[in-house]
Amino acid sequence: MVEVTGIIVAGGRSSRMGQDKALLQLGGVTVLERIAAVLEQVAGRVIAVTRDTEQYRGLGLETTADLYPGLGPLSGIHAGLSASNTEWGIVVACDMPLVQPEILRALLSHVTNEAAVQETARKPRKQQVQGGQAPLVGDYLSPQLMESALQAVIPSVDGRIHPLLGLYHRSALPSAEQCLRSGRLRLIDWLNSLNVRYERAGEWPGASLDMWKQAVFNMNYPQDYQLTVKQLEGIQDVPAMPKKENRGNPENRGNPER
């Protein structure tokens, strides 16, 4: 399997929840720890992107701060990819506590074979995404884009794409930087500048449509939290993962002043 860095986007203010949703308890651990444990099953390193790197110090997780504070999810993905030392980063938002390892492995299956990547570059380009709807096959790639490699894998669940549960290549960083500097903060606008593979959930091997629907469930409100607690009763819980030795090493933490 391809080497990958796990990136948890946790820089939001949780205003709709009324408290930091990343620190809510699920099954005896925080939401952030739960997602980190899932990511550790496929990633050699997990980074939580936060507004303040001291925010989750007590959890022993490696953190890095937004390089463009207050600019939303695109800033979080940008900071996570910037801090990673692998070509690929697998992104999960901190309000998606029902993600399971099978979902992440399904995402990764698209980049384990270089031939599949080259095949994607030769295929017709997907039309630009409008209003969060899954794209349709449109015009062919220009000769320049046909030669470019895959930069992102994004799932489509019930006709909607979910960029905050996706796989991103470091080559997407320059375009993310450009969007952030120019104030174009919508993830859709950024994705339309990349070579993206959009896939319908449920058609990938290894993860059912029901698992995908659970994975993209956003826990934004107190009632969502209560629903999540109930849903977890019907899901085989993620086994507790041992703390990695480098988690508590300050040298491995992000520098908020970068």
N, C-alpha and C positions, 0 to 999 in steps of 0.2 A: 504493500500500500504506500502511496505517496507520502512523503514527510510533510507535515502540516502543523501550523500553529493555531490553537484555539483562541478565538477572540470573543469576549463577552462585552457587548455594548451596554454599559450601565451608567451612562452619564446624565440620564434624565432627572428631572426634579420630582417625579412621582406626585404631581399636584392633584391628579384625579384620585389617587389612592389615599392621599392624606398623610402618608408616611412612606419611608423608603421601602419600596416593594422588594428590592434586592435583599433586604434584611428580614423579610417575613419568614416565619418558620413553616417548613413543610417536612413532615416525617422526622422531626428532630434536628434538622439542619436548615440553614438559611437557603432561600431561593438561589442566591449566588453560588453557594457551595454545591448545591444540587446540580446546577448547570455545569459547573466546573468539573464535577465528578463524571458527568456524561462525556464532556469534551476530552477528559483525560484518557478515555478508553480508545480514542482515535488519534489524539494529538500528543506529541512529545512535550509540548509546552503550552500553558494556558495563561492568557493575559486578560485582566479585566480593565476596561477603559472607563475612567471615572472623571468627575469634575475635580476631585481632590484625592490625591494618592494616599492620604492618611485616612480616608473615609472607611476603608475596609481592612485596615492594618491588622485588626484583631483576628481576622479570619485566616491570616497567613497566606493569602493569595498574592501573586505578583500583579501589580497594577501599573498603569501608565495613564497620564493625564491627556485630555484633549489638547491638541496643538492649536486648535481654533475653537476656544471655549464658547459655548452658547450657540453654536451653529448647527445643532441637531445631529441626527443619526449619521449623516455623511461624515461629519467631523469625527465621530466615534470609529467608524470603519477606517478612515484615513489614519487615525492615531494608532490603531491596532496593527494595521499593515506596516506602518512606519517602524513600529517597535519589534516586529517579528524578524526572525533570521531565516525563514524558509520562503520558498517561492510562493506557496499557497497559504492562505489563511481561511479558516472556516468560522463564519460569524454566526453568533446566536445572540438575540436581544435578551436582556435580563428579565423581560416580562413574558418569556416563553418557557415556563417551568416544566412543561410536559414533553419536551424533546427527549427522544430516546436514542441510544447508540445506533440502532438500525437506520434511523433517518440520516445520521451523519455519514454512515458507511455508504448509503445510497448516493449521497452527494459526491463523496470521494471516488466512487466507482467511475465517474466520468473523466477523471484525470489520471487514472492509473495506467492507461495505455496511450502512449504517444501517438499511435496510429489513429486512435479515436479522435484525438485533438486535431490532427491534420485533416481528418475527414470532415470535422466540423467547419474548418476554415474554408473548405471547398464547397460547402453546402450554400444554398440561397440564404441571404441575410433575412432575419426576422424583421417584420415591420416594426416601427417605433411603437413603444407602449403608450397607450392613451388611457388616462384615468385609472391606472392600476390593473387594466385588463390584460390577460395573457395575449402575446403577439401572435400574428398569423404569418405564414411564409409569404415574403414579398419579393422585391427585386433582388437580383444577384449582387453579391459583393463586388466592389470595385477591385481591380487587379491588386492594388496596394493592400486592401483589407483581406483579400483572399490569402495573402501570404502571411498574415498575422496569425498568432496562436490564440487559443481560447483564453479569455480573461476572467470569465465569471460563469458560474452555474447557478441558476435561480429556479426554484420550484414554482409551479402554478397549481394552486389548490382551488377547486371549484371556480375556475376562471379568473382568479386573482393571483398576481405574483407577490412574492414575499422576499424582498431584498435583505431583510434582517434575519433570514435563515438561509445563508448562501455561502458559496465558495468563491473566493477572490484571489486573483494573481497579483503579485507585486507590481506588475507592469501597468496596473490600473491606477497606481498612485499619482503619476503626473496629471492625468485628467481630473482626478479627485481634487488635487491641489488647485488646479485651474478653476474648477467649479467653486471651491470655497473662497478663493480670492476674488472671484467675480460676483459672488453673492447668489449663484445658481445652486440652491441648496436641496432641491428636490432630487431624491434618489433616482427617479424615473429619468430625469434629464441626464444624469451622469451615466446611467446604464445605456442610454441611447447612443453614447459616445464610445461604448466598448464593444468588443466581440463577445457576445453573451450567448450561452446555450440555455434556453428556457425549456423546461420539461414538465409535462403534466404529472402531478403526483398520482400514485396508484398504478402508473404504467411502468415504473422502475422496479427492477427486481429487488427483493429484500425488505421492502417496507410497504405495508398496505395503505390504502386510501384513508382508513380510519386513523392509522398512526400519524399520517401527515396532517389530518384535520386537528388532531390533538396537539401536534407539534407547533402549529401556527396559531394556536389559541393565545390571545393576548390578555394578560392579567393586569388590567388597568384600574379597575374599581374594586371597592371592598367586597361587593357581591361576586365579582370574578374570583377573588381570593377564596371565598367560601365555596364556590363551585369547583375550584381547583382542588381543594382539600377533599371534596367528595369524589372527584374524578380519579384522584390518586388511589383511592381504595380499590379501583378496578384495574389498576395498572401494576404490573410487577415492578416493584421499586428498584431504583438504581442501587447496586451494592455500594457500601461505603468504600471509598478509595483512600488509601493511606496518603498522608501528607507527603509531598515530595520534598526532598531535602533542600532544594534550592528555593522553596517557597518563602522561607523566612529570612533569606539572605538579602540584606538591603542592596547589595550590588546588582541584584536581579530585578529590582523595582524600577519603575519608570521615573524619570526626573520631571516634575511638574513644570519646571522652568524652561523645558526644551522649546 
